[in-house]
Amino acid sequence: MPRTERPRERLKSLGAHALSASELLAILIGTGCANRSALAVAHDALARSAGSLRHMSRQPIAALSAVAGLGNARAVAIHAALELGRRLAAESRDDGAPLRSPRDVWAVFAPRLEDLPVEEFHVAVLDAQHRLERDITVTRGILNSSLVHPREVFREAIAERAAAIVLVHNHPSGDPTPSTDDRAITSQLVAAGRLLDIPVADHLIIGRGRYLSFAEAGLL
C-alpha cells in the first residue's frame, strides 16, 4: 500500500473523521499477520459484526479475538476504544444542565446502558434545580424486587440531601416495555420516596435507541 494511503498517514493528513471504520480499526490493530494487512483484519472483524461497531461492542472478548490476526490483546484494545467512545457520548451533554425531561435523562444514560449485555439499575440523585448530583449503581444482573431494596436506593439520596431521584435501568433485549417486576419495583420505591419526602420523579427503562418513561406513560 502506498504510504499516503495507509490509515495512519491518512489520519495525520486528513483527520480521524475522514477515515472509515475499517481504517480506524486497522490503526488500533497495528500490524497484520500471515501476509494479511491490518486493514484486511479490520475488514474481517467488521464483517463478523455485520458491519456494526455497536454489534462489535456487544461481542465478548473471546469471540472478537477469534478473528484471524486479532488475538486477545488486540480484541481488548478494540473493546477499550469502543467503551471510550460510549463515555465520550455520555459527556457530550453540558455538565450541570438540569434533567428536565425523560429525553434529558435518556441522553445521559443511554450511551452507557443501551448496549450492555446485562441489566443495570441506577439511581440519578437530583438537586433542587434537577441537576444530576450523583449517579448510583444499585444492581447489575437480573433485576427483581428482592435485589432493589429501598434501603439501598435511598441511602445515598438521603446522604446527598436529594430533592428528587430518577430510577434508570436498561433492558438488554432492546425492548423497553416494563415487566411485572419493573412495575412492582417502581411502586415500592415510589411509596418509600413519599415516606422519606424524596419523590421519585420518573423511572426510565432504556432500550436500544428508545426508552419508556413511567411518568410519560402515566405509570407512576
Secondary structure, 3 states (H helix, E strand, C coil): CCHHHCHHHHHHHHCHHHCCHHHHHHHHHCCCECCECHHHHHHHHHHHCCCCHHHHHHCCHHHHHCCCCCHHHHHHHHHHHHHHHHHHHHCCCCCCCECCCHHHHHHHHHHHHCCCCCCEEEEEEECCCCEEEEEEEEEECCCCCCCCCHHHHHHHHHHCCCCEEEEEEECCCCCCCCCHHHHHHHHHHHHHHHHHCCCEEEEEEECCCCEEECCCCCCC
